[in-house]
Amino acid sequence: ERADTIRSLLYVAKADGRMMSAEREIIAQALVSWSGDDRLNHESVDHLLNILGIPSMQSFEAGAKKALKNEGISPQELLSWSEKIIHTQKQIVGAEQDALDYLRNKL
């Protein structure tokens, strides 16, 4: 149900070239929030994230559009989860900032 939303968050998490445990945990928290299944954690979602692969900026934009249109997520919620992921580190790299700017423009 939330494949495009998850793909969008995955792009944000991998925008700096790596995905840290804290970023995986935030994606897992988002999944728990949407599904109500509190058994999910960053380890149990790793397989799902590996299946989705690393999205490009273009696929992030397309996925975010689809998520906002078809998956019932608001731009504010997608931005909020994305900001949580990005703020797990001290610096924001260019691709992360581009993703945030794109989402903010959608608001």
C-alpha positions as CSV (number, residue, x, y, z in Angstrom):
1,E,0.0,0.0,0.0
2,R,2.8,2.4,0.8
3,A,5.5,1.4,-1.7
4,D,5.9,4.8,-3.2
5,T,6.1,6.4,0.2
6,I,8.6,3.9,1.4
7,R,10.6,4.4,-1.8
8,S,10.6,8.1,-1.2
9,L,11.9,7.7,2.4
10,L,14.5,5.3,1.1
11,Y,15.8,7.9,-1.3
12,V,16.1,10.4,1.5
13,A,17.9,7.9,3.7
14,K,20.4,6.9,0.9
15,A,20.8,10.4,-0.6
16,D,24.2,10.8,1.1
17,G,25.4,7.4,-0.3
18,R,24.7,5.3,2.8
19,M,21.9,4.3,5.1
20,M,22.6,4.3,8.8
21,S,20.8,2.2,11.4
22,A,19.0,5.3,12.8
23,E,17.6,6.1,9.4
24,R,16.3,2.5,9.0
25,E,14.7,2.8,12.4
26,I,12.8,5.9,11.4
27,I,11.5,4.1,8.3
28,A,10.4,1.2,10.5
29,Q,8.7,3.7,12.9
30,A,6.8,5.1,9.9
31,L,5.8,1.6,8.9
32,V,4.6,0.9,12.4
33,S,2.7,4.2,12.4
34,W,0.9,3.3,9.1
35,S,0.3,-0.4,9.8
36,G,-0.2,-0.5,13.5
37,D,2.1,-3.5,13.6
38,D,4.6,-2.8,16.4
39,R,6.6,-5.9,15.6
40,L,8.3,-4.1,12.8
41,N,11.8,-2.7,13.4
42,H,14.8,-1.7,11.3
43,E,16.0,-5.2,11.0
44,S,12.7,-6.6,9.8
45,V,12.4,-3.9,7.1
46,D,15.9,-4.3,5.7
47,H,14.7,-7.0,3.4
48,L,11.9,-4.8,2.0
49,L,14.3,-1.9,1.5
50,N,16.8,-4.1,-0.3
51,I,14.0,-5.3,-2.7
52,L,13.1,-1.7,-3.5
53,G,16.6,-0.8,-4.5
54,I,18.2,2.7,-4.5
55,P,15.9,5.2,-6.2
56,S,17.2,8.0,-8.3
57,M,16.1,11.6,-7.8
58,Q,13.7,11.3,-10.7
59,S,12.1,8.1,-9.2
60,F,12.0,9.9,-5.8
61,E,10.0,12.7,-7.4
62,A,7.7,10.4,-9.3
63,G,7.3,8.2,-6.2
64,A,6.5,11.2,-4.0
65,K,3.9,12.4,-6.4
66,K,2.3,9.0,-6.5
67,A,2.4,8.7,-2.8
68,L,0.8,12.0,-2.2
69,K,-1.9,11.3,-4.8
70,N,-2.6,7.6,-4.2
71,E,-1.3,6.5,-0.8
72,G,-3.1,8.8,1.5
73,I,0.0,10.5,2.9
74,S,0.0,14.2,3.3
75,P,2.9,16.4,2.0
76,Q,3.5,17.5,5.6
77,E,3.7,13.9,6.9
78,L,6.1,12.8,4.1
79,L,8.2,16.0,4.8
80,S,8.2,15.3,8.5
81,W,9.4,11.7,8.2
82,S,12.1,12.9,5.7
83,E,13.3,15.6,8.0
84,K,13.6,13.0,10.8
85,I,15.7,10.8,8.6
86,I,17.9,13.7,7.5
87,H,18.4,15.1,11.0
88,T,20.0,11.8,12.2
89,Q,23.2,13.4,11.0
90,K,24.8,16.8,11.6
91,Q,25.2,17.8,8.0
92,I,22.7,17.9,5.1
93,V,24.2,16.9,1.8
94,G,23.1,18.3,-1.5
95,A,20.8,15.5,-2.5
96,E,19.1,15.5,0.9
97,Q,18.5,19.2,0.6
98,D,17.2,18.8,-2.9
99,A,14.7,16.2,-1.6
100,L,13.6,18.5,1.2
101,D,13.2,21.4,-1.2
102,Y,11.1,19.3,-3.5
103,L,8.8,18.2,-0.7
104,R,8.5,21.8,0.7
105,N,7.6,23.0,-2.8
106,K,4.8,20.4,-2.8
107,L,3.3,21.9,0.3
